[in-house]
């Protein structure tokens, strides 16, 4: 799917493994997660990670937001 396995860790706790992959886009990640979850043999939860460049770009964005009740 055009991605790369970056890291794979086994773990104790709620999750038995953590897999970090680099994929071309969110749609590819969704397709992969949906396909894996459809097997009903494993359950995948995805978390999008941001690199420093993404956070720098977000900080520079202007957002028109008003907190509830303000």
C-alpha positions as CSV (number, residue, x, y, z in Angstrom):
1,X,0.0,0.0,0.0
2,X,3.0,2.2,-0.4
3,X,3.9,2.3,3.3
4,X,6.8,1.4,5.5
5,X,7.0,-0.5,8.8
6,X,8.9,1.9,11.1
7,X,8.7,-0.1,14.4
8,X,7.0,-3.1,16.0
9,X,6.8,-3.6,19.8
10,X,5.2,-6.3,22.0
11,X,3.6,-4.9,25.1
12,X,1.9,-5.8,28.4
13,X,-1.5,-4.2,29.1
14,X,-4.6,-3.4,27.1
15,X,-2.7,-3.7,23.8
16,X,-0.5,-6.7,23.0
17,X,1.5,-4.9,20.3
18,X,2.3,-1.4,19.0
19,X,3.1,-1.0,15.3
20,X,4.3,2.3,13.9
21,X,3.9,2.6,10.1
22,X,4.4,5.4,7.7
23,X,1.7,5.5,5.1
24,X,1.1,7.8,2.1
25,X,-2.1,9.4,3.6
26,X,-5.0,9.0,6.0
27,X,-7.2,7.3,3.4
28,X,-4.6,4.5,3.1
29,X,-4.4,4.2,6.9
30,X,-8.2,3.9,7.1
31,X,-8.3,1.3,4.4
32,X,-5.7,-0.8,6.1
33,X,-7.3,-0.5,9.5
34,X,-10.8,-1.4,8.1
35,X,-9.4,-4.4,6.3
36,X,-7.6,-5.7,9.3
37,X,-10.5,-5.2,11.7
38,X,-12.9,-6.9,9.2
39,X,-11.0,-10.2,9.8
40,X,-12.3,-10.2,13.4
41,X,-9.1,-12.0,14.4
42,X,-7.4,-8.8,15.6
43,X,-8.5,-5.3,16.5
44,X,-6.7,-2.3,15.3
45,X,-6.8,1.2,16.8
46,X,-5.1,4.0,14.9
47,X,-3.5,7.1,16.2
48,X,-2.2,9.7,13.8
49,X,1.2,11.1,14.9
50,X,2.4,14.5,13.9
51,X,5.9,15.3,13.0
52,X,7.5,18.6,14.2
53,X,6.9,20.3,10.8
54,X,3.2,19.6,11.0
55,X,3.0,21.1,14.5
56,X,5.0,24.1,13.4
57,X,2.5,24.6,10.5
58,X,-0.4,24.3,12.9
59,X,1.0,26.9,15.3
60,X,1.2,29.4,12.4
61,X,-2.5,28.9,11.4
62,X,-5.1,31.4,12.4
63,X,-8.2,29.8,14.0
64,X,-11.5,31.6,14.7
65,X,-12.6,29.9,17.9
66,X,-14.7,31.1,20.8
67,X,-14.8,28.9,24.0
68,X,-18.4,27.9,25.0
69,X,-19.9,30.5,27.4
70,X,-17.5,33.2,26.4
